[in-house]
Amino acid sequence: MNWDNLAFVVFPYISLTTFTVGHAYRYVADPFHWNSKSSEILEKDRLKYASVLFHYGIVFTFLGHFAGLLVPQSFLTSLSITPAIHMRIALVSGMLFGLLALVGAGLLLWRRLSQPRVFRHSSANDLATLGLVALVIALGTYNVFFAHCDVLDTVAPWIRSILLLSPHPGLIATVPLTYKLHIVAALALLGFSPFSRLIHIWSVPVPYLFRSPVVFRQRRAR
């Protein structure tokens, strides 16, 4: 078995299986540690800027990857979104939100390392998670700015072939090395996520947006 088959056929399924089974097991077996272990109480000023930049950047980057890579171009063409327009949207949004996520991740990592109180309460797992996240974002941002590639005919159909259980690693044989490193690092992050603080991605407070308003009334003493 060559390296391409190992990295782009075997490893994706190992990563996705670990991601799915790991998160499900963790939710059932370890509900009391299902949180992000916030360090806000230790240091707040730097966190509020870094966290906002990172979360806005990473959420929109994820949505962009989902829409750009998993939705077939034939469907987008039926909506009058040509491949050229698709790529232009992907590049501009990738530059904007990739930079936001990269700056945010960099600030979060620097905060962990430079603030003594935060560093003392940071585990090796915390630092490894944040470092791996920053690496994935850095590689993706580099690709958007400097290593352009026709992902619509290479990476996108390869990802869909993986999800359809019919992998075609030959689709990304000619993809630049930095794209391959980005893919492998992202898969490693997916596989590692059930064992890290990243489990809180499933706890996004979406119902909060639709909850009824809370009314506070002042209680007057008789």
Secondary structure as the mmCIF struct_conf table of DSSP 4:
data_model
#
loop_
_struct_conf.conf_type_id
_struct_conf.id
_struct_conf.beg_label_comp_id
_struct_conf.beg_label_asym_id
_struct_conf.beg_label_seq_id
_struct_conf.end_label_comp_id
_struct_conf.end_label_asym_id
_struct_conf.end_label_seq_id
HELX_RH_AL_P HELX_RH_AL_P1 TRP A 3 ASN A 5
HELX_RH_PI_P HELX_RH_PI_P1 LEU A 6 VAL A 10
HELX_RH_AL_P HELX_RH_AL_P2 PHE A 11 ALA A 29
HELX_RH_3T_P HELX_RH_3T_P1 PRO A 31 HIS A 33
BEND BEND1 ASN A 35 ASN A 35
TURN_TY1_P TURN_TY1_P1 GLU A 40 LEU A 42
HELX_RH_AL_P HELX_RH_AL_P3 ASP A 45 HIS A 65
HELX_RH_PI_P HELX_RH_PI_P2 PHE A 66 LEU A 70
BEND BEND2 VAL A 71 VAL A 71
HELX_RH_AL_P HELX_RH_AL_P4 GLN A 73 SER A 78
TURN_TY1_P TURN_TY1_P2 LEU A 79 SER A 80
HELX_RH_AL_P HELX_RH_AL_P5 PRO A 83 SER A 114
HELX_RH_AL_P HELX_RH_AL_P6 PRO A 116 ARG A 120
TURN_TY1_P TURN_TY1_P3 HIS A 121 HIS A 121
HELX_RH_AL_P HELX_RH_AL_P7 ALA A 124 PHE A 146
HELX_RH_3T_P HELX_RH_3T_P2 VAL A 151 ASP A 153
TURN_TY1_P TURN_TY1_P4 THR A 154 THR A 154
HELX_RH_AL_P HELX_RH_AL_P8 VAL A 155 LEU A 163
TURN_TY1_P TURN_TY1_P5 LEU A 164 LEU A 165
HELX_RH_3T_P HELX_RH_3T_P3 PRO A 169 ILE A 172
TURN_TY1_P TURN_TY1_P6 ALA A 173 THR A 174
BEND BEND3 VAL A 175 VAL A 175
HELX_RH_AL_P HELX_RH_AL_P9 LEU A 177 PHE A 192
HELX_RH_3T_P HELX_RH_3T_P4 SER A 193 PHE A 195
BEND BEND4 SER A 196 SER A 196
HELX_RH_3T_P HELX_RH_3T_P5 ARG A 197 SER A 203
HELX_RH_3T_P HELX_RH_3T_P6 VAL A 206 PHE A 210
BEND BEND5 ARG A 211 ARG A 211
HELX_LH_PP_P HELX_LH_PP_P1 SER A 212 VAL A 215
HELX_LH_PP_P HELX_LH_PP_P2 GLN A 218 ALA A 221
#
